Amino acid sequence: MKTLLISASLLGLTACAATAPSQTSAIDPVAQENVSAPVAPKVVELGGLTNEAAAERLHQALINANYLATKVAPTKVAVQFGNNQFLLEPSINSAGIDRILMNRFYAVHPQLQASQELPVVIGTLNQKLNFAKFVLLDQGAVIQIQGTVTFADRVEIEELRRFMLWTNGGLAQVAQSLPDGIDQYIRPIPLMQQMVPVKP
C-alpha cells in the first residue's frame, strides 16, 4: 500500500487540462423563427437572488437545457455530466462577485484512510494542478474536489458545461497518472439516486 501511495505522490502532473473551443455551426435565422418549441435559456439570471432561489433557478435552467439534474438540498443541485456527477452550489453576493461551487466527492477505502501518505498525495495534487482544489474530509474518508465558476449576476449554461468538461479532463489526467488498481480504493460517491426503469 505504501508503494502504491508513494508512487501516486510522485505524479508527473505538470500540465493542466484544457478544453478546445467548441465548434458551432451557422444557424439560418429564417429557419430559427419557424421553430415553435421552447428554447433552453443560454443565460441564467441569478443576481439579487437568495442562494436558495438561485439554486432553484439553476436547477430549472439545467432541466430546460436537457441535463439530468435534481435538487439534493435547498442550495445544492446535483447534475449528471457524462458518466460523472457534480454538485453545484450557487453563492450569490450582492456586494461582490457571484460564484457557483462545483464539487465532486470520492469515498476512500478504510485501508487508505489511515495512511500518512494520503495527505501528501492530496498536497502534491494541490501544488501541481490548478483546475480544482483537493480536500480531505471526515478524517480521510472522503476526498472533495472543488472548482469555482465566478460571474456577475448571470451565468451562461455553456460556461458551466465547459467548466465541467475542463474538470473532467483534469481528473482523467490524474486518474491516468495513478497506479493501476487505485480505483478499488477511491471511488466516486453518487449524488443522485439511480434511475430504475419502470416495468410495464
N, C-alpha and C positions, 0 to 999 in steps of 0.2 A: 504494500500500500504506500509505503514511504517513497519507494522508487517511482510509483505512479504519480504521486503529488509533486515530487521534486522535478520530474520531467515536465509536468504541467506548469510549474513555476518558471521554467526556463523557456517560455514561449517566445518564439521569434515573431511576435506581432508588432511590426513597426509601421504598418500601413493601416489606415482606417478605411472601412468600407465606404464606397461612394456609389451613388446611383447615376446612371446615364440619363440625360434628358429624354423625356418621353417624346415619341414621335406622334404628331397629331395630323389627322387628315383634314383636308379642307371640307367644309360643310356648305352645301348650297343653301343660301339664306331663303330662297323661294321655297325649296322643299321643306325647310325647317318650319316655315309658317304654317304649312298644311298639317303638321303633326298635332294631334289633339290630346295625346297622352300627357300627363303631368311630367314636368322636367324636374329632376332632382336638383336641389339647391347646390350651387357651386360654392357659395359663401354662407357661412353660418354667423349670424349676428349674435354676439354674446355680451357685448359691452353693457354695463349697468345692471346686469342680472345678478341674482344671488348665485352661489355655487350650485345649489340645488336646481334652480331654474335653468342654469347654463347646462347642467348635466342632462336635464330632460330635453332641452332643445337640441343638444348634440346627439342624443340618442335618436330622436326623431329624424334628424338630418341624415344620420348614418343608415337608418332603416330605409328612408326615401331614396338613398343612393345605392340601395340593394346590398348593404352589408348585413351580415348576421350579427346583431347586437342586442344586448339586454342590460337593463339596469340591475346592478348587484348590490347597490347601496344608494342612499339619496343623492350622493355626489359622485358616484362612480359608475362607469359604463364599461362593460366587457364587450369586446368586438373580436370576431373571427377574422383573421387575415392570413389567407393561405392555410397552412397547416398549424398556424400559431394563434395564440390568443393574447390580446393586450388588454390591460386595464387602463382606461382613460379617466382622468380626474381633472375637471376644469378648476382653475384657481383664478377667480376674477378679482382684479384690484382696480377700483375706480380711480385711485390716485396714482397709478403707475402702470406697469406692464402686466398684461394678462398672460396666463400660462395654461397649457394642458400637460399634465404629467402623464407620461406613458410608461407603464410598468409591465414587466414580465417576471414571473416567480418560478423558482425551481426548488423542489424538495431535495434535501441532501440525505443520503443514506447514513444511519447511525454510526457505521464504522468510520465514515469520513468526517462526521461532525466533531468527533473528539480529537482529530488530528491537529497538530500545531502548524502543519504546512498549509492548511486551507486558508487561514488569514493571509499568509504570504502570497498564495496564488491570487487571491482577490486584490491584494495591494498591488501586485505586479500588473494585473489587468487594468487597474485604475491609472497606473503610471504610463502604460504603453498605449492605451486606447482613449479616444476622445468622443466616441459616438454615444456612450452611455456611462452611467455610474454604477458600479457593482457594490452591493452592500450585503453583509451577513446579518440575518435576523434570527431571533429565537435561539440564541446560543449556538448558531451554526446550523440550525435545522433547515433554514430557508435562505436561498440567495435571491435577492431582489435586484433586478436590472432596470434602471430608470433613466429615461431621457425626457427632455422638456422641449415642447414647441412654444415659443413665445410669439405674441401678437398683440395688437391694439384693437380692441372692440370686436373684430371679426376675424375669422379664420377660414381658409379655403379647405374644402374636403380633399382636394388634390394635394395640398400641403401636408395634411395628415397622412394620406396614402404614401407619399414619397418618404415621409419620416419613418413610417412603419417598415417600408421596403428597405430603407437605409439601415435601420436597426437589425432587420432580419439578415441582411448581407453581412453586417459586422459580426453577428452571433454565429453565422455559418462559418466565417473565417476562424473564430475562436474554436468552434467545435472541430474543425479540421486539424487544428494545431494540438488538440488534446490527445492523450494516449488512447489507443483502442480499448474499448470496454468501459470507459469512464461514464458512458450513458447509462450503465447499470447502477451507478452511484448518484448521479444527478439527473433528475427527471422533471419535465415541466409540470407545474401544478395547474390542472384545468380550472378555468374561471367560470365557465358556462356549463350547465347541465348538458349531457349528451342528448342529442335529439334521437328519440326512439321512434321508428316508423310505426304507424298505427295499422294493425292488421285489419283487412276488410271483413 
